[in-house]
Every structure is written in structure tokens, then in C-alpha cells.
Amino acid sequence: EKERNAKLIVEMAGPQTSLIDPENTTLSIVTTYSLILYGNSAMEKDYDDILSHDQFIEDENGVLVGTGPKYASQRAVFEDLGQGVLNNAFEGYNCSLFAYGQTGSGKSYSMVGYGPNKGIVPITCDELFKAIEADKGDTKYEVTFSMLEIYNEQVRDLLVRNNPKGGLKVRENPKLGLFYVVDLKKTAVGSYQEIERRTAEGTANRTVAATNMNATSSRAHTVVTITFDQIKKNDAGEETKKSSVINLVDLAGSERADSTGATGDRLKEGAQINKSLSALGNVISALAELSTSKKKVKVPYRDSILTKLLQNALGGNSKTIMIAALSPADINFDETLSTLRYADRAKKIKNKAVVNENPMEKLIRELKEENEKLKRAMEGGMIPSEGGAIDPAERDRLRKEMEEEIKAQLLANMDAMKEMSTSWDDKLKESQRTFSEQTSEKESMAMRKKVEPHLTNLNEDPQLSGVIVHFIKLGENFIGLSNTNPDVAISGLGVQKQHSIMTLENDQVSIKPAVPGAKTKVNGAPLTGERVLQHFDRVLFGSNNLFVFNNPKNPVLPDGTPDKIDYEFAQKELAASKGFSTGGQGLTKEQQIAQEQVLELLPLVSEVNAVSEELDKHRSFEVILISGAALEGISSNKTTKVMVKMKDLLNGNTWVWERGKFMNRRYLMQDLYQRHLDGDEEVKKIPNEEDPFWEPPEDVLIGTANIFLQSLAFGLDFDDRLAITDYK
């Protein structure tokens, strides 16, 4: 936004938001909100009904402090939103808070925060335990914490390192009509510090998984669930439990997939990149219609995993707040308008929340009664037996499905009863023992980072950068896949069993390939032999394992190396090494857009090349620029187009894809690769029509030539040599 000299197009005054059309500055779209909208991006740090992108400074602790009346701090956001969530939780209501908006608009900053600028989630958790500690009455408080991620319709538990292939199952509780995640880890927590540590643990697991699965973090939803129970005796002496489930949801980036060039793609329908967000939009639209009309509307909760798990939060027993994160830059006008429309629909939904308070004995009795009913159903009461018009094979299938559902529900009920009968103190002690071990491990790592050479990861999501740390021991360090017991275990696309060797001697670290063909790059250049690493050198193993080398024993920065290395710097370096310009000075608006697209596509092209190699597809991909002159007579748009060329390595056939089609296919390739990792043998037998790597032969533009036809009008013979201009 800064490099492209973006202009501010969002104005807020009270509950009114005005959006100025950058193509027609006299036109202003005005919307009024009963909920509060917050905007935050790299360009601006402001919230609520006030906008500012320059009225703050960073103090010596890294905390952003307002210097004018138009700046709203993270604390102000909490007081507007988080405090209400907290108050409702103490009253016994279910609460939900979710952030929606395009990538980079400030969802994660508002929800989680960065560094010392803590967001709503950590401040809410901190205030929750402060309120518990301040209560000197006889109420007993129990807090449990869980954290999951939804990526490509698969659920991953972020509090465990190894999840089953295909993710955790999502089932429906037939009694409550709500969905739950089977075997999701729920950890007892006794302080804010424990929640903070669990969140860090979840983020670390998320980073490792994203690298292994080749996942894009901005395409994943993160759901933190805090269950807050208050147990006390009523006037009759019975123990009653007031329970509140707090869902804090950081949604994936809402930017719409670029359909340019993908319109005619035969596989367009299969690549539902934003499937869960589309389903969420449909659910919100249906709920809004239900709230404003008397028509019967079916709410499509079952269309995605996300909407199944948020069913109660969206249209059930919950007090729910939505943050609409807006980019105020003119270059994001369409996405900002789309977000505002989304929020406009959401505000029409009316939920009826009730206090969740029940006697403890009643809860256990109801679970026991339900288990008895389920056992009777297993004995044949509800499962179709012989006879009737149902085909025997179909009847067996239905019987098997129902048996699985009943068994799952029985196990879930038994787990719930076990939870209730297990002493809370015992659960908390076990959790705190693990927490204590992890805390000492974290402190030890912090000390080691000050004195030992190490690698730290880089990720497009700043939250996930610096999470993975690999220390380099004295002597040789083998780097490779974990199943070969290396000194530094990495996995992901393009990583060999024995990939590289790093050697620490005399406070210097050198690196060399372990085997011929192992793809490693240092500062954007391919590693062909042994070389000494300097402090803050960038190292890329395979296609997506990007690290920064840190050497506290010799912390001298080479000339031209910045004091801080981030993902964007490393990607620009990789692009420059391939001959693409990365400087933004003196470029036209169209050239800046083309440069952005090149920087975006290069790592993705590298990734699909690695997928192609691993799946033996015999395809190579490269980013190409087609000049406006080459498109003369073919396209009315005379600007340079960024495209991707696919080449068949067996016969030399080539295809040129527009960016939209490539993004579409890349998503399908990721899905295919994930199925391959999960052991799906059908991946090898996929028919051509469903294979994202396959295309029928087609005409390819090799160049254009201008032919003067005036001689034809006079019937004259004309002999000339024509120059063909290729796309380069």
C-alpha cells in the first residue's frame, strides 16, 4: 500500500462508514452500522468510528501509543468488544467473536495482536483470570482451552503435534443438534500465562503443519474455544453449574479468487478456494432473511466444516460479535466494499441467547439416560433390520453408518461423564505439570538463542515467523527428512532424505549439499558447493522451507543486509535472482501491479514444480511476462500481463495460463498432493479430465506480426519479410 502510494478512501463518523469510489471521487457509499466495524492494516492503525493512519508512535517497549484523538489502541478495542464478551461469559451466556476481512486488513492484529500489542483474545483471557482471582466468594471456577485449525475442509488439533491423516472427524450430537470435533484436546488452565503458552504451542504446531502440508496460512481458519464453568451451591444446597462457551475465530482472508482467465477452465467448479467462506456467507444471508421475514428458510449449516462448528455461534444460543476488518487503501476498494456488504447482512441476524445453568446431578443423570437409549438402539431398536423395500446392500450400509454414529455418541457421552467425575484439581495439576516442563524448555531455548548458531523460519504470516528454531551443534549437522534421524529434521516439498550438511567450526558455519540435486538456495542463489554462512543469511531448503541463519558468535552483518529480515525481503531476493525487477521507484501503476503479481506467483510456481516432480507429472512451470505490444489485436488491454507457462517435459508442448487459471489449478494441485501424503492410491489413477496438470493440446501464442493489406485493394503482388514479435 505504501509502495503504491495508496490513498485513503474510508471515512468513519459514529456508526456511519463512508467509502469513496477511487474511480469517481464524487461518489461516496454510505452505510450505517449497529455493530462496530474496525479497520487496521499496515497502512493504518485505527479502530471504531475514527480513522487515522499517522497518529501513533512506537514506544521503547514496541507498544503503539496514540499521539492524537483519532487513534484507538488495542486496549480501546478490548473495552469496546472484549469486555462485553467477558461480562456475558460471567452471566453464563455462550459468546462468539469472529473477525472477517481480506488478508492484511488487520484481522489477526485485532484478534491476537503482534508482539507487545496484544489483541482481544489475550487481553480477554488475562482479564478473565484477574476477575476470578478478585472473587473471594465460594464460587468454584473451571477454565478449559482448545485450539483448532480448519484448512481445505480438514480439522487439525493445534494442541497436539501429530493429527490423523485426513484430519479429525466432525460429528453431530443428535440430542443438541450441534456439531463437535471428535477427540479434540481440551486442556485445563489455571492462569493467563498457561493460555499464552498453549497459544504459542498451537501456533508452533500450525507452522510446522503448514510447511509439511504446503498450506497457505491466509487460507486457514483458526478457532480458539474457552469453556468457562462456574460451580456453586444454590439455596437448596445443590451444586449448580453455569457454563459459557467462548468461541474466538480468526477467519481466513476473504479476498475473492481472481476469476480472470479461469472462467473457461474445465476444473473451475472443483477448485472451491473459498468454499467455507462462501458457505458462511450463504448461512449469514439465510439467517438475515429469517430474522427479517416470516418465510421459512433452510439455513445451509452442513455445507462446510466451518459453518457446522459455528452453527451455535451464528444462529443459535450465543451472543455474537463480528469484527469487519477493512483496508482503507484505494487499491483494495472492491474487497473493502465486499466486506462492508458482508457485515451489513450479518448485523440483521437476531440470536436468542439463554443462560446455561443446570444442577450437576441432572447433567450426569441425563447423560446416563441417553446412553441407555443409545445402547437399546444398538441392539436393533432403531437400526433397519430385514424386510421392507430397501436393497440388502443399502440396508447394510445404513446399518453400518448408524452403528458408527451411535458408537461415536456413546463414546462422547462417556467422555463427558468421565470429565464430570474427574477431579478438576487433578486435571489442572496434570496440565500445569506439562506447562511447567514447557516453560523451562522455552526459557532454555531463549538462553541458547543468545549464544548458539541457529536457523529460524520465515513465513508469509508474521505470526508464524520465528516460531521454528533449529540449533547447529559443533561439527557436522545433517539436514533432511525426519525418517532418516537427521540432526535437523525438516519436511515439505523438494526436501531429500539427506538434503544438506551444515558444519560448525571455530564459530563459523558452512553449508554444502548432502547429495547431488538437493535444492538449496542461499540469499536467492543456488547452492552448488560449500560456502560459509554469514549472520542473517537467508536459506531455502526445497521449495518452501525458508529460514534465516543467526550466528550470535559472529553477529557481523554483511554489506547491504538490513537489521531485520522478513518474508517479503527474502521473496524479493529470490525474484531478483531470477531476473525480475523488485524496486518500486519510477514504476507506473500498471508496472507496480505486474511486479506485485510476479512476486506473488514466483514462490507458488516453485511450489507446483516441486509437486509435479514428486507426483511424476512431467510438467514444468515458469512465470512469463507478455508485453502489451504482443497482445495487439488479441486483447484490448495493452498493459503487460503476468502469466504462467506450463511445459510438457516429454513432448515439449506448452500452454500459457492467465493468473486466475493458475491460482485455480494450484489449489487443486495442493489438494492432490495432500491426498498423496494421506496415502490415497487413487491419486495415481486420476483420469485426465480431473487432473489439474493435464491439458489437451491447444494453440499457443508465439508472437504477432503487422501485415499491411493496402496492396490487396489494388490487386498488386506484394513480397515482404515480416518480423514476428514474441511475447518476450
C-alpha positions in Angstrom: 0.0 0.0 0.0 2.8 2.4 0.9 4.9 1.5 -2.2 1.9 2.1 -4.5 1.2 5.5 -2.8 -2.3 4.2 -1.9 -4.9 6.8 -1.0 -7.3 6.7 2.0 -10.9 6.0 0.9 -12.6 5.1 4.1 -14.2 7.6 6.5 -15.9 6.8 9.8 -18.1 9.0 11.9 -20.0 7.4 14.8 -21.8 4.3 13.4 -21.6 5.6 9.9 -19.0 4.4 7.4 -18.3 6.2 4.1 -16.4 4.5 1.3 -15.2 6.8 -1.6 -15.0 5.2 -5.1 -11.4 5.9 -6.3 -12.7 5.9 -9.9 -15.3 8.5 -9.1 -14.3 10.6 -6.1 -17.6 12.5 -6.1 -19.4 9.2 -5.4 -19.5 8.1 -1.7 -21.1 4.9 -0.5 -22.5 5.5 3.0 -23.6 2.7 5.3 -24.8 2.8 8.9 -23.9 0.0 11.4 -25.4 -1.0 14.6 -22.3 -3.1 15.2 -18.9 -1.6 15.4 -16.5 -2.0 12.5 -12.8 -1.9 12.9 -10.2 -1.1 10.2 -6.5 -2.0 10.6 -3.7 -2.6 8.2 0.0 -1.9 7.6 -1.0 1.5 6.3 -3.2 2.4 9.3 -3.7 1.5 12.9 -7.2 2.7 13.8 -10.4 1.3 15.0 -14.0 2.1 16.0 -15.7 5.1 14.3 -12.5 7.1 13.9 -9.8 6.8 11.2 -6.2 7.6 11.4 -3.0 6.3 9.7 -0.4 8.6 11.3 -1.5 9.5 14.8 0.7 6.9 16.7 4.3 6.2 17.7 6.1 3.1 18.9 7.4 3.4 22.4 10.7 1.8 23.7 8.8 -1.4 24.5 7.4 -1.7 21.0 3.9 -0.7 22.1 1.9 1.5 19.7 0.8 4.7 21.5 -1.6 7.3 20.1 -0.5 10.8 19.6 -3.8 12.3 18.6 -7.5 11.9 19.4 -8.2 9.7 16.3 -6.1 6.8 17.4 -7.7 3.8 19.1 -5.3 1.4 20.9 -5.7 -2.4 21.4 -7.0 -1.6 24.9 -9.7 0.6 23.4 -10.8 -2.2 21.1 -11.0 -4.6 24.1 -13.1 -2.2 26.1 -15.5 -1.8 23.1 -15.8 -5.5 22.3 -13.8 -7.9 24.6 -15.3 -6.5 27.8 -18.8 -7.3 26.6 -17.7 -10.8 25.8 -16.3 -11.2 29.3 -19.4 -9.8 31.0 -21.7 -12.2 29.1 -19.5 -15.1 29.9 -19.8 -14.4 33.7 -23.5 -14.2 33.3 -23.5 -17.8 31.7 -24.1 -16.9 28.1 -22.3 -18.5 25.2 -20.2 -15.9 23.4 -18.6 -15.7 20.0 -16.3 -13.2 18.4 -15.1 -13.6 14.8 -13.0 -11.4 12.5 -13.8 -11.1 8.8 -11.8 -9.3 6.1 -9.2 -9.7 3.4 -5.7 -10.8 4.1 -3.6 -7.9 5.5 -6.6 -5.9 6.7 -5.8 -6.5 10.4 -7.9 -9.5 11.5 -5.1 -11.3 13.3 -3.8 -8.0 14.7 -7.2 -7.2 16.2 -7.8 -10.8 17.4 -4.3 -11.8 18.6 -2.0 -8.8 18.1 1.7 -8.8 17.4 4.4 -8.7 20.0 3.6 -6.4 22.9 0.5 -5.1 21.1 -1.8 -7.8 22.4 -5.2 -8.2 20.8 -8.7 -9.0 22.1 -8.0 -12.8 22.7 -5.0 -12.4 25.1 -6.5 -9.3 26.9 -9.9 -11.1 27.4 -8.1 -14.2 28.8 -5.9 -12.0 31.1 -9.0 -10.1 32.4 -10.9 -13.3 32.9 -8.3 -14.7 35.4 -8.0 -11.3 37.1 -11.7 -11.3 37.7 -11.5 -14.9 39.0 -8.7 -14.0 41.4 -10.5 -11.0 42.6 -13.6 -13.0 43.6 -13.3 -14.1 47.2 -16.7 -15.9 47.3 -17.5 -19.6 47.4 -17.9 -20.0 43.6 -15.5 -22.5 42.0 -14.2 -21.6 38.6 -13.0 -24.1 35.9 -11.5 -23.0 32.6 -10.6 -25.3 29.7 -8.8 -24.3 26.4 -8.8 -25.8 22.9 -7.4 -24.6 19.6 -8.1 -25.9 16.1 -7.5 -25.0 12.5 -9.7 -25.7 9.5 -7.8 -25.9 6.2 -9.1 -27.3 3.0 -12.1 -28.8 4.9 -9.9 -30.7 7.3 -9.8 -30.1 11.0 -6.4 -30.1 12.8 -6.0 -30.0 16.6 -3.3 -27.4 17.2 -2.5 -28.6 20.8 -1.1 -32.0 19.5 1.8 -32.4 17.1 0.5 -35.4 15.1 -3.0 -35.4 13.7 -4.6 -38.4 11.9 -4.4 -38.4 8.1 -7.4 -36.6 6.7 -7.9 -34.6 9.9 -10.2 -35.1 12.9 -13.8 -36.2 12.3 -16.7 -33.8 12.9 -19.9 -35.4 14.2 -23.4 -34.2 15.2 -24.8 -34.6 18.6 -28.4 -35.7 17.8 -29.8 -34.5 21.1 -28.5 -31.0 20.9 -28.5 -30.8 17.0 -25.0 -29.3 17.2 -21.7 -30.5 15.7 -18.5 -31.3 17.6 -14.9 -32.4 16.8 -14.1 -35.9 17.9 -11.0 -36.4 20.1 -10.2 -32.6 20.2 -7.8 -32.0 23.1 -9.3 -29.7 25.8 -6.7 -28.6 28.3 -7.4 -27.3 31.9 -5.8 -24.0 32.5 -5.4 -22.1 35.8 -3.8 -18.8 34.7 -3.4 -16.4 31.7 0.2 -17.5 31.4 -0.9 -21.0 30.7 -3.3 -19.9 28.0 -0.5 -17.8 26.5 1.9 -20.8 26.5 -0.8 -23.0 24.9 -1.5 -20.5 22.2 2.2 -20.3 21.4 2.3 -24.1 21.3 -0.7 -24.2 18.9 1.0 -21.5 16.7 4.2 -23.6 16.6 2.3 -26.8 15.6 0.3 -24.8 13.0 3.6 -23.5 11.4 5.1 -27.0 11.2 1.9 -28.4 9.7 1.6 -25.6 7.2 5.2 -26.3 6.0 4.6 -30.1 5.8 1.3 -29.8 4.0 2.4 -26.9 1.8 -0.5 -25.0 3.2 -1.1 -21.2 2.9 -1.8 -19.7 6.3 -4.1 -17.0 5.0 -6.4 -19.7 3.6 -6.9 -21.3 7.1 -9.4 -20.5 9.9 -8.3 -20.6 13.5 -10.8 -21.3 16.3 -9.9 -20.9 19.9 -12.6 -22.2 22.3 -12.6 -21.4 26.1 -15.1 -23.2 28.2 -15.8 -21.2 31.4 -17.7 -23.1 34.2 -18.9 -21.5 37.5 -19.9 -24.1 40.1 -21.7 -23.1 43.3 -24.4 -24.3 45.6 -28.0 -23.0 45.3 -30.4 -22.3 48.1 -31.4 -26.0 48.3 -27.8 -27.0 48.7 -27.5 -28.5 45.2 -24.3 -27.9 43.2 -25.2 -26.0 40.0 -23.0 -25.3 37.0 -23.2 -22.1 35.0 -21.4 -22.8 31.7 -20.2 -20.5 29.0 -18.5 -21.5 25.7 -16.4 -18.6 24.3 -15.5 -19.0 20.6 -12.8 -16.7 19.3 -12.5 -17.1 15.5 -9.8 -15.7 13.1 -11.2 -16.4 9.7 -9.2 -16.9 6.5 -8.7 -14.0 4.2 -11.9 -13.1 2.4 -10.3 -11.9 -0.9 -12.3 -13.3 -3.8 -10.4 -15.7 -6.1 -9.3 -13.9 -9.2 -11.6 -15.3 -11.9 -9.8 -13.6 -14.8 -8.6 -16.4 -17.1 -10.3 -19.1 -15.0 -13.8 -18.5 -16.5 -13.5 -21.2 -19.1 -11.4 -23.6 -17.1 -12.9 -27.1 -17.1 -11.9 -27.6 -13.5 -13.1 -24.2 -12.1 -16.0 -25.7 -10.2 -13.7 -28.2 -8.5 -11.5 -25.6 -7.0 -13.7 -24.1 -4.4 -10.9 -22.0 -2.9 -13.2 -20.0 -0.7 -15.7 -22.8 -0.1 -16.0 -22.3 3.7 -16.3 -18.5 3.4 -18.9 -18.8 0.6 -20.8 -21.3 2.8 -20.5 -18.8 5.7 -21.8 -16.0 3.5 -24.8 -18.2 2.5 -25.6 -19.1 6.1 -25.4 -15.4 7.1 -27.7 -14.4 4.2 -30.2 -17.2 5.2 -30.2 -16.2 8.9 -30.6 -12.5 7.9 -33.6 -13.4 5.8 -35.0 -15.5 8.7 -34.7 -12.5 11.0 -36.3 -10.0 8.7 -39.1 -12.0 7.1 -41.7 -14.7 8.0 -40.6 -17.0 5.2 -39.3 -20.5 6.1 -35.7 -20.5 5.0 -33.4 -23.5 5.2 -30.0 -22.5 6.7 -27.2 -24.4 5.0 -25.0 -25.2 8.0 -23.9 -28.5 6.6 -22.2 -27.1 3.5 -18.8 -26.7 5.2 -16.9 -27.8 8.3 -16.6 -24.1 9.4 -20.4 -23.5 9.3 -21.1 -26.8 11.1 -18.8 -25.9 14.0 -20.1 -22.2 14.1 -23.8 -23.2 13.9 -24.5 -22.3 17.6 -22.5 -19.1 17.3 -24.2 -17.9 14.2 -27.8 -18.7 14.7 -28.3 -20.4 18.0 -27.7 -19.9 21.7 -24.9 -17.3 21.6 -24.2 -13.6 21.9 -22.0 -13.0 18.8 -19.9 -10.1 17.7 -18.4 -9.7 14.3 -15.3 -7.5 13.5 -15.2 -6.3 9.9 -11.5 -5.6 9.2 -11.2 -3.0 6.4 -8.3 -2.0 4.3 -8.6 1.8 3.8 -6.5 1.9 0.6 -8.0 2.7 -2.7 -6.3 -0.3 -4.3 -8.5 -2.5 -2.2 -11.8 -0.7 -2.9 -13.6 -3.8 -4.2 -12.6 -6.0 -1.3 -13.5 -3.3 1.2 -16.9 -2.8 -0.3 -17.5 -6.6 -0.3 -16.5 -6.8 3.4 -19.0 -3.9 4.2 -21.8 -5.7 2.4 -21.0 -8.9 4.3 -21.2 -7.0 7.6 -24.4 -5.4 6.5 -26.0 -8.8 6.2 -24.6 -10.1 9.4 -26.0 -7.2 11.5 -29.5 -8.3 10.6 -29.2 -11.6 12.4 -31.0 -11.8 15.7 -30.0 -14.6 18.1 -31.8 -15.6 21.3 -29.2 -16.5 23.9 -30.1 -18.1 27.2 -28.1 -18.6 30.4 -26.6 -22.1 30.6 -27.3 -23.1 34.2 -28.2 -26.7 35.4 -27.8 -28.8 38.5 -24.7 -31.1 38.2 -26.7 -34.2 39.2 -29.2 -33.5 36.4 -26.5 -33.2 33.8 -25.0 -36.6 34.7 -28.4 -38.3 35.0 -29.4 -37.1 31.5 -26.2 -38.4 30.0 -26.7 -41.8 31.6 -30.3 -41.9 30.4 -29.2 -41.0 26.8 -26.6 -43.8 26.9 -29.2 -46.4 27.8 -31.3 -45.3 24.8 -28.3 -45.5 22.5 -27.5 -49.0 23.8 -31.1 -50.1 23.1 -30.8 -48.7 19.6 -27.6 -50.6 19.1 -29.5 -53.8 20.0 -31.7 -53.3 17.0 -34.4 -50.9 18.1 -33.7 -48.1 15.6 -31.4 -49.8 13.0 -33.3 -51.1 10.0 -33.5 -54.9 10.1 -34.5 -57.3 7.3 -37.6 -56.8 5.2 -39.0 -53.8 3.6 -38.3 -52.3 0.1 -34.7 -51.4 0.9 -32.0 -53.1 -1.1 -29.9 -55.5 1.2 -26.6 -53.8 0.3 -28.2 -50.4 1.0 -29.6 -51.7 4.3 -26.2 -53.0 5.4 -24.6 -49.6 4.5 -27.3 -47.7 6.5 -26.9 -50.1 9.4 -23.2 -49.7 9.5 -23.4 -45.9 9.3 -26.0 -45.8 12.2 -23.9 -48.1 14.3 -20.8 -45.9 13.8 -22.9 -42.8 14.8 -24.3 -44.4 17.9 -20.9 -45.8 19.0 -19.4 -42.3 18.5 -22.2 -40.7 20.5 -21.8 -43.3 23.3 -18.1 -42.6 23.5 -18.7 -38.9 23.5 -21.2 -39.2 26.4 -18.9 -41.5 28.3 -16.1 -38.9 27.9 -18.4 -36.2 29.2 -19.3 -38.3 32.3 -15.7 -39.0 32.9 -14.9 -35.3 32.6 -17.5 -34.5 35.2 -16.4 -37.2 37.6 -12.7 -36.5 37.3 -11.5 -34.0 39.9 -10.8 -30.6 38.4 -7.8 -30.2 40.6 -6.3 -33.4 39.2 -6.9 -32.2 35.6 -5.3 -28.9 36.5 -2.3 -30.4 38.2 -1.6 -32.6 35.1 -1.9 -29.6 32.8 0.3 -27.4 35.0 3.0 -30.2 35.2 3.2 -30.2 31.4 3.1 -26.4 31.3 6.0 -26.2 33.8 8.1 -28.5 31.6 7.3 -26.5 28.5 8.1 -23.2 30.3 11.5 -24.3 31.4 12.2 -25.7 27.9 11.2 -22.3 26.4 13.5 -20.4 28.9 16.3 -22.7 28.0 15.7 -22.1 24.2 15.8 -18.3 24.8 19.1 -18.6 26.5 20.6 -20.9 23.8 19.5 -18.5 21.0 21.8 -15.8 22.6 24.9 -17.9 22.3 24.4 -20.7 19.7 24.2 -20.5 15.9 20.6 -21.4 14.8 18.0 -21.2 12.0 14.7 -19.5 12.4 11.8 -19.9 10.0 10.2 -17.2 7.8 6.5 -17.3 6.9 4.2 -15.0 4.9 2.2 -14.7 8.1 4.3 -12.6 10.6 2.7 -14.6 13.4 4.2 -17.8 12.1 7.7 -16.4 11.5 10.4 -17.2 14.1 8.4 -20.0 15.6 10.6 -22.9 14.4 14.1 -22.9 15.7 16.9 -25.4 14.7 20.2 -25.2 16.7 23.5 -26.0 14.9 25.8 -28.2 17.1 29.6 -28.4 16.9 30.8 -30.5 14.0 28.6 -31.8 11.1 24.8 -31.4 11.2 22.9 -33.5 8.7 19.6 -31.8 7.5 16.9 -33.9 5.9 13.6 -35.8 6.4 12.7 -36.9 9.9 12.6 -40.7 9.0 16.4 -40.7 8.4 17.1 -39.4 12.0 19.0 -36.2 10.9 20.4 -33.6 13.3 17.9 -31.1 11.9 14.6 -32.6 10.7 12.6 -30.7 8.1 9.9 -31.9 5.7 7.9 -30.5 2.8 8.2 -30.2 -0.9 11.5 -30.8 -2.5 13.3 -32.0 0.6 15.6 -35.0 0.2 16.2 -37.7 2.8 19.7 -36.3 3.3 19.5 -32.7 2.0 22.3 -30.5 3.3 25.2 -30.6 5.7 26.0 -27.7 8.0 29.3 -27.7 9.8 30.2 -25.6 12.9 33.9 -25.0 13.4 35.7 -22.1 15.0 32.5 -20.1 15.4 31.8 -20.3 11.7 29.1 -22.3 10.0 29.4 -23.6 6.4 26.8 -25.4 4.3 27.0 -27.8 1.4 24.6 -30.1 -0.5 24.4 -33.6 1.0 23.5 -35.3 -2.3 23.6 -34.1 -5.9 20.3 -32.5 -7.0 19.3 -31.4 -3.4 17.8 -27.9 -4.0 19.1 -25.4 -1.6 19.4 -21.6 -2.1 21.4 -19.1 0.0 20.4 -15.5 -0.4 18.5 -16.4 -3.6 21.4 -18.1 -5.3 21.5 -22.0 -5.8 24.0 -23.8 -3.6 26.4 -25.7 -5.8 29.3 -26.3 -3.4 30.4 -25.5 0.2 30.1 -21.9 1.4 30.4 -20.1 4.7 27.1 -18.6 6.1 27.0 -15.0 7.3 24.8 -13.7 10.1 21.2 -13.1 8.7 21.8 -15.1 5.5 18.6 -16.5 4.0 18.5 -20.3 3.4 15.8 -22.0 1.3 15.6 -25.9 1.6 13.5 -27.4 -1.2 10.5 -25.3 -2.2 9.0 -23.9 1.0 11.4 -24.3 4.0 12.7 -20.7 4.2 15.0 -19.8 7.2 17.2 -17.0 8.4 20.6 -18.1 9.7 21.6 -16.4 13.1 25.1 -16.5 14.4 25.4 -14.8 17.8 29.1 -15.9 17.9 29.9 -13.7 14.9 27.0 -11.2 14.5 28.6 -9.0 11.9 26.1 -8.2 9.1 27.4 -8.3 5.5 27.1 -5.1 3.5 23.5 -4.4 2.2 21.9 -6.7 4.8 19.0 -5.0 6.7 18.8 -5.1 10.5 15.6 -7.1 10.2 14.8 -9.9 7.7 11.2 -10.6 6.9 9.4 -12.9 4.4 8.9 -10.1 1.8 12.6 -9.2 1.7 13.5 -12.9 1.1 10.9 -13.3 -1.6 12.1 -10.1 -3.4 15.7 -11.5 -3.2 14.5 -14.8 -4.8 12.7 -12.8 -7.6 15.8 -10.7 -8.2 17.9 -13.8 -8.6 15.6 -14.9 -11.4 16.0 -11.6 -13.2 12.8 -9.8 -12.1 13.0 -6.2 -11.0 11.9 -5.7 -7.4 12.5 -1.9 -7.0 9.3 0.2 -6.8 10.8 3.6 -7.8 9.7 5.2 -11.0 7.2 2.5 -12.0 3.8 3.2 -13.4 0.7 1.9 -11.6 0.3 -1.0 -14.1 4.0 -1.9 -13.7 3.7 -1.9 -9.9 0.7 -4.3 -10.2 2.6 -6.6 -12.6 5.6 -6.6 -10.1 3.3 -7.5 -7.2 1.9 -10.4 -9.2 5.3 -11.6 -10.2 6.4 -11.6 -6.5 3.2 -13.4 -5.6 3.5 -16.1 -8.3 7.2 -17.0 -8.1 7.0 -19.0 -4.8 3.8 -20.6 -6.0 5.3 -21.6 -9.3 8.3 -23.1 -7.4 5.9 -25.0 -5.2 3.9 -26.5 -8.1 7.1 -27.5 -9.8 8.0 -29.5 -6.7 4.6 -31.0 -6.6 4.8 -32.0 -10.2 8.2 -33.6 -9.6 7.0 -35.5 -6.5 3.9 -36.8 -8.3 5.8 -37.7 -11.5 3.7 -35.4 -13.7 6.5 -34.4 -16.1 5.4 -30.8 -16.1 7.4 -27.6 -15.5 6.1 -24.1 -14.8 7.6 -20.7 -15.2 6.4 -17.1 -14.8 6.4 -15.1 -18.1 5.6 -11.5 -19.0 3.6 -10.9 -22.2 4.0 -7.3 -23.4 1.1 -5.2 -24.5 2.6 -5.0 -28.0 2.5 -8.8 -28.3 -1.2 -8.7 -27.3 -2.2 -6.2 -30.0 -5.3 -7.4 -31.9 -5.8 -10.1 -29.2 -6.6 -8.1 -26.1 -8.0 -4.6 -25.7 -5.8 -4.3 -22.6 -2.4 -3.0 -23.7 -0.7 -3.4 -20.3 1.9 -6.1 -19.7 0.3 -9.3 -18.5 1.8 -11.7 -15.9 1.1 -15.3 -17.0 2.3 -18.8 -16.2 3.7 -21.2 -18.9 3.3 -24.9 -18.4 5.5 -27.2 -20.4 5.2 -31.0 -21.0 8.7 -32.3 -20.4 8.0 -35.4 -22.5 7.0 -33.9 -25.8 7.7 -30.1 -25.4 4.1 -29.0 -25.7 3.4 -25.7 -23.9 0.4 -23.9 -22.5 0.1 -20.3 -21.3 -2.3 -19.8 -18.4 -3.6 -16.5 -17.1 -3.1 -15.8 -13.4 -6.6 -16.7 -12.4 -6.5 -20.1 -14.1 -3.1 -20.9 -12.5 -4.3 -20.0 -9.0 -7.3 -22.2 -9.6 -5.2 -25.1 -10.7 -2.6 -24.6 -8.0 -5.3 -25.1 -5.4 -6.3 -28.4 -7.0 -2.7 -29.5 -7.2 -2.4 -28.8 -3.4 -5.4 -30.9 -2.8 -4.0 -33.7 -5.0 -0.7 -33.6 -3.1 -2.4 -33.7 0.3 -4.3 -36.8 -0.8 -0.9 -38.3 -1.9 0.5 -37.5 1.6 -2.6 -39.2 3.2 -1.8 -42.4 1.3 -4.7 -42.2 -1.2 -3.7 -44.6 -4.0 -6.4 -43.2 -6.3 -4.1 -40.2 -6.9 -2.0 -42.2 -9.3 -5.1 -43.4 -11.3 -6.8 -40.0 -11.7 -8.4 -39.6 -15.2 -7.0 -36.8 -17.4 -10.3 -34.9 -17.2 -9.9 -34.5 -13.4 -6.1 -34.0 -13.4 -5.1 -30.3 -12.8 -1.8 -31.0 -14.5 -3.4 -32.2 -17.8 -4.5 -30.1 -20.7 -5.4 -31.0 -24.2 -3.1 -29.6 -26.9 -4.0 -26.1 -27.8 -2.8 -23.1 -29.9 -0.2 -21.1 -28.2 0.7 -17.5 -29.0 4.4 -17.4 -30.1 4.3 -13.9 -31.4 2.5 -11.3 -33.6 3.2 -9.5 -36.9 1.8 -6.5 -38.6 0.7 -7.0 -42.2 -0.2 -4.1 -44.4 -3.2 -5.1 -46.6 -3.4 -2.0 -48.9 -1.9 -3.8 -51.8 -4.8 -6.2 -51.9 -7.2 -3.3 -52.7 -5.2 -2.7 -55.9 -4.8 -6.4 -56.8 -1.0 -6.0 -56.6 1.5 -8.8 -55.9 3.4 -8.0 -52.7 6.5 -9.7 -51.4 7.9 -8.8 -47.9 9.7 -10.4 -45.0 7.7 -10.0 -41.8 9.2 -9.6 -38.3 7.3 -11.7 -35.7 7.4 -10.1 -32.2 7.3 -12.7 -29.5 5.8 -12.1 -26.0 9.3 -11.5 -24.5 
